[in-house]
Amino acid sequence: MIAAGAESLPALGKGTVEVLSSVGNDVQKLTLVDVSYVPKIARNLFSVLAAQDRNPHDASFRSSSTECWLTVNGNIVLYGTREVNGTLYKAHIHYRQCNRKLFKLMLRQL
């Protein structure tokens, strides 16, 4: 992975991660696949383009200056917010679990 400033940050593995996504009063389980484990990255990043590529006919992304929504099959599956003139949107998702192989890689880094 190439970070800001062109610094190369190695991904030590890939796996599947389950998250809980909060959209309004609803909480739904999402399974994210091909998640890269990059221990030196400062923030967890979610690629909207990768999500749209996996759902080429059924995904759309909308945003305003303070909110964003990812819709798949007509359902909002991801919601995020940011401050005006802020940086990245913060997705309203919470880690649930990852596959065993990715978890072992994470433990080795502690």
Backbone as CSV, one residue per row, in Angstrom:
resi,resn,N_x,N_y,N_z,CA_x,CA_y,CA_z,C_x,C_y,C_z
1,MET,0.848,-1.158,0.000,0.000,0.000,0.000,0.902,1.232,0.000
2,ILE,0.527,2.237,-0.787,1.267,3.490,-0.839,0.490,4.529,-0.044
3,ALA,1.122,5.099,0.965,0.488,6.082,1.831,0.769,7.488,1.317
4,ALA,0.164,8.461,1.982,0.431,9.856,1.651,1.927,10.108,1.790
5,GLY,2.486,10.909,0.918,3.917,11.132,0.942,4.684,10.048,0.216
6,ALA,3.982,9.177,-0.488,4.559,8.093,-1.291,5.307,7.049,-0.468
7,GLU,5.044,6.984,0.834,5.665,5.964,1.680,4.997,4.619,1.417
8,SER,5.798,3.585,1.244,5.276,2.246,1.013,5.046,1.548,2.352
9,LEU,3.824,1.077,2.572,3.475,0.363,3.792,3.090,-1.061,3.407
10,PRO,3.854,-2.056,3.853,3.565,-3.427,3.430,2.312,-3.997,4.087
11,ALA,1.544,-4.732,3.297,0.422,-5.502,3.819,0.961,-6.874,4.194
12,LEU,0.730,-7.308,5.433,1.263,-8.586,5.904,0.321,-9.751,5.658
13,GLY,-0.889,-9.450,5.226,-1.829,-10.527,4.946,-3.164,-9.983,4.505
14,LYS,-4.033,-10.903,4.082,-5.392,-10.556,3.686,-6.337,-11.528,4.337
15,GLY,-7.537,-11.064,4.594,-8.512,-11.943,5.210,-9.911,-11.390,5.109
16,THR,-10.801,-11.981,5.875,-12.203,-11.602,5.925,-12.503,-11.033,7.300
17,VAL,-13.232,-9.927,7.333,-13.553,-9.258,8.589,-15.052,-9.018,8.649
18,GLU,-15.661,-9.320,9.782,-17.066,-8.999,9.992,-17.158,-7.721,10.804
19,VAL,-18.023,-6.819,10.353,-18.239,-5.554,11.053,-19.737,-5.359,11.268
20,LEU,-20.067,-4.513,12.211,-21.445,-4.095,12.425,-21.557,-2.674,11.896
21,SER,-22.499,-2.457,10.997,-22.700,-1.169,10.358,-23.961,-0.526,10.919
22,SER,-23.834,0.702,11.428,-24.968,1.438,11.984,-25.467,2.447,10.966
23,VAL,-26.713,2.293,10.564,-27.369,3.217,9.645,-28.677,3.621,10.298
24,GLY,-28.740,4.851,10.802,-29.919,5.273,11.552,-30.057,4.428,12.794
25,ASN,-31.240,3.851,12.999,-31.487,2.987,14.161,-31.210,1.520,13.867
26,ASP,-30.810,1.219,12.638,-30.556,-0.168,12.245,-29.078,-0.509,12.357
27,VAL,-28.809,-1.737,12.796,-27.451,-2.273,12.829,-27.465,-3.561,12.017
28,GLN,-26.542,-3.653,11.078,-26.487,-4.854,10.251,-25.067,-5.386,10.189
29,LYS,-24.961,-6.701,10.016,-23.660,-7.351,9.910,-23.219,-7.308,8.454
30,LEU,-21.984,-6.862,8.217,-21.386,-6.875,6.892,-20.146,-7.748,6.939
31,THR,-19.893,-8.467,5.872,-18.680,-9.253,5.749,-17.808,-8.601,4.696
32,LEU,-16.638,-8.134,5.100,-15.685,-7.504,4.194,-14.652,-8.552,3.808
33,VAL,-14.431,-8.741,2.518,-13.484,-9.742,2.033,-12.265,-9.060,1.426
34,ASP,-11.180,-9.812,1.349,-9.907,-9.290,0.819,-9.440,-8.061,1.584
35,VAL,-9.590,-8.093,2.905,-9.154,-6.995,3.768,-7.661,-7.138,4.002
36,SER,-6.911,-6.106,3.701,-5.454,-6.129,3.901,-5.119,-5.744,5.328
37,TYR,-4.183,-6.477,5.924,-3.671,-6.129,7.251,-2.382,-5.348,7.055
38,VAL,-2.454,-4.049,7.348,-1.315,-3.132,7.190,-1.055,-2.512,8.563
39,PRO,-0.173,-3.121,9.362,-0.010,-2.685,10.749,0.525,-1.273,10.919
40,LYS,1.231,-0.739,9.940,1.821,0.590,10.101,0.921,1.720,9.615
41,ILE,-0.271,1.397,9.140,-1.164,2.454,8.667,-1.851,3.100,9.868
42,ALA,-2.041,4.410,9.803,-2.582,5.153,10.935,-4.092,4.963,11.109
43,ARG,-4.822,4.679,10.023,-6.275,4.543,10.095,-6.727,3.343,9.281
44,ASN,-7.856,2.793,9.662,-8.472,1.758,8.840,-9.159,2.449,7.674
45,LEU,-8.944,1.945,6.475,-9.519,2.557,5.289,-10.496,1.605,4.620
46,PHE,-11.556,2.156,4.068,-12.557,1.380,3.335,-12.606,1.934,1.924
47,SER,-12.476,1.070,0.934,-12.490,1.492,-0.461,-13.902,1.406,-1.036
48,VAL,-14.511,2.570,-1.254,-15.827,2.622,-1.880,-15.744,2.048,-3.290
49,LEU,-14.668,2.373,-4.007,-14.520,1.860,-5.373,-14.450,0.332,-5.406
50,ALA,-13.755,-0.266,-4.449,-13.696,-1.733,-4.394,-15.084,-2.311,-4.131
51,ALA,-15.862,-1.677,-3.259,-17.224,-2.143,-2.986,-18.091,-2.023,-4.235
52,GLN,-17.927,-0.934,-4.985,-18.697,-0.775,-6.213,-18.247,-1.780,-7.277
53,ASP,-16.947,-2.065,-7.348,-16.457,-3.055,-8.301,-17.031,-4.442,-8.006
54,ARG,-17.227,-4.773,-6.732,-17.788,-6.080,-6.360,-19.290,-6.151,-6.634
55,ASN,-19.925,-5.000,-6.765,-21.366,-4.909,-7.027,-21.590,-3.930,-8.178
56,PRO,-21.083,-4.235,-9.381,-21.032,-3.243,-10.454,-22.383,-2.695,-10.912
57,HIS,-23.459,-3.442,-10.755,-24.757,-2.973,-11.230,-25.676,-2.523,-10.100
58,ASP,-25.273,-2.791,-8.872,-26.187,-2.591,-7.752,-25.682,-1.652,-6.661
59,ALA,-24.507,-1.032,-6.831,-23.949,-0.186,-5.772,-23.878,1.267,-6.229
60,SER,-24.152,2.165,-5.287,-23.985,3.595,-5.560,-23.488,4.281,-4.302
61,PHE,-22.799,5.388,-4.499,-22.232,6.165,-3.387,-22.718,7.596,-3.525
62,ARG,-23.220,8.152,-2.432,-23.633,9.558,-2.388,-22.926,10.223,-1.227
63,SER,-22.657,11.502,-1.379,-22.033,12.231,-0.277,-22.437,13.694,-0.300
64,SER,-22.387,14.290,0.882,-22.528,15.729,1.052,-21.246,16.191,1.724
65,SER,-21.198,17.418,2.146,-19.977,17.900,2.804,-19.775,17.271,4.178
66,THR,-20.839,16.675,4.761,-20.711,16.116,6.107,-21.158,14.666,6.246
67,GLU,-21.802,14.068,5.215,-22.308,12.711,5.315,-22.053,11.948,4.018
68,CYS,-21.977,10.609,4.129,-21.876,9.769,2.940,-22.665,8.487,3.168
69,TRP,-23.112,7.883,2.035,-23.917,6.681,2.065,-23.482,5.760,0.952
70,LEU,-23.325,4.480,1.265,-23.087,3.457,0.256,-24.337,2.589,0.217
71,THR,-24.914,2.482,-0.980,-26.141,1.713,-1.171,-25.843,0.510,-2.062
72,VAL,-26.300,-0.663,-1.647,-26.171,-1.889,-2.438,-27.554,-2.526,-2.513
73,ASN,-27.978,-2.849,-3.734,-29.303,-3.441,-3.960,-30.422,-2.602,-3.346
74,GLY,-30.275,-1.282,-3.403,-31.310,-0.388,-2.894,-31.296,-0.179,-1.393
75,ASN,-30.380,-0.830,-0.673,-30.297,-0.694,0.791,-29.037,0.058,1.179
76,ILE,-29.180,1.023,2.078,-27.995,1.718,2.591,-27.279,0.753,3.523
77,VAL,-26.038,0.402,3.167,-25.280,-0.564,3.969,-24.157,0.101,4.756
78,LEU,-23.816,1.327,4.390,-22.723,2.021,5.076,-23.037,3.500,5.133
79,TYR,-22.841,4.082,6.310,-23.087,5.502,6.536,-21.853,6.085,7.194
80,GLY,-21.468,7.277,6.795,-20.310,7.931,7.391,-20.536,9.412,7.563
81,THR,-19.732,10.001,8.444,-19.822,11.439,8.706,-18.432,12.044,8.769
82,ARG,-18.382,13.355,8.596,-17.135,14.105,8.731,-17.480,15.540,9.077
83,GLU,-16.498,16.280,9.560,-16.671,17.700,9.836,-16.537,18.480,8.537
84,VAL,-17.211,19.615,8.437,-17.032,20.492,7.282,-15.569,20.912,7.236
85,ASN,-14.970,20.870,6.061,-13.545,21.158,5.874,-12.652,20.178,6.625
86,GLY,-13.186,19.028,6.961,-12.408,18.006,7.656,-11.669,17.140,6.658
87,THR,-11.266,15.974,7.116,-10.511,15.080,6.237,-11.416,13.953,5.745
88,LEU,-11.115,12.736,6.094,-11.864,11.572,5.619,-13.199,11.425,6.343
89,TYR,-14.140,10.759,5.676,-15.388,10.384,6.345,-15.072,9.279,7.345
90,LYS,-15.791,9.259,8.454,-15.661,8.170,9.423,-16.895,7.295,9.280
91,ALA,-16.669,6.053,8.836,-17.778,5.108,8.674,-18.289,4.691,10.045
92,HIS,-19.581,4.549,10.155,-20.191,4.132,11.412,-20.248,2.605,11.447
93,ILE,-19.062,2.008,11.507,-18.942,0.556,11.588,-18.052,0.193,12.767
94,HIS,-18.286,-0.976,13.297,-17.520,-1.469,14.438,-17.069,-2.887,14.135
95,TYR,-15.832,-3.166,14.459,-15.234,-4.479,14.248,-16.000,-5.534,15.028
96,ARG,-16.237,-6.665,14.396,-16.898,-7.782,15.065,-15.947,-8.958,15.204
97,GLN,-15.421,-9.460,14.094,-14.451,-10.559,14.133,-13.770,-10.680,12.785
98,CYS,-12.621,-11.355,12.786,-11.914,-11.620,11.530,-11.575,-13.106,11.482
99,ASN,-11.152,-13.554,10.317,-10.823,-14.978,10.210,-9.549,-15.292,11.001
100,ARG,-9.357,-16.534,11.331,-8.265,-16.976,12.212,-6.883,-16.624,11.661
101,LYS,-6.675,-16.780,10.350,-5.368,-16.503,9.751,-4.992,-15.031,9.928
102,LEU,-5.943,-14.122,9.665,-5.671,-12.700,9.825,-5.446,-12.359,11.296
103,PHE,-6.214,-12.985,12.193,-6.055,-12.743,13.620,-4.661,-13.150,14.105
104,LYS,-4.158,-14.281,13.622,-2.810,-14.726,14.009,-1.747,-13.734,13.539
105,LEU,-1.908,-13.182,12.349,-0.960,-12.163,11.870,-0.983,-10.941,12.771
106,MET,-2.197,-10.544,13.187,-2.309,-9.380,14.055,-1.631,-9.636,15.391
107,LEU,-1.811,-10.826,15.957,-1.204,-11.151,17.251,0.320,-11.136,17.188
108,ARG,0.886,-11.583,16.083,2.348,-11.601,15.943,2.940,-10.195,15.993
109,GLN,2.160,-9.198,15.661,2.667,-7.827,15.618,2.630,-7.149,16.987
110,LEU,1.928,-7.756,17.945,1.810,-7.132,19.276,3.067,-7.305,20.085
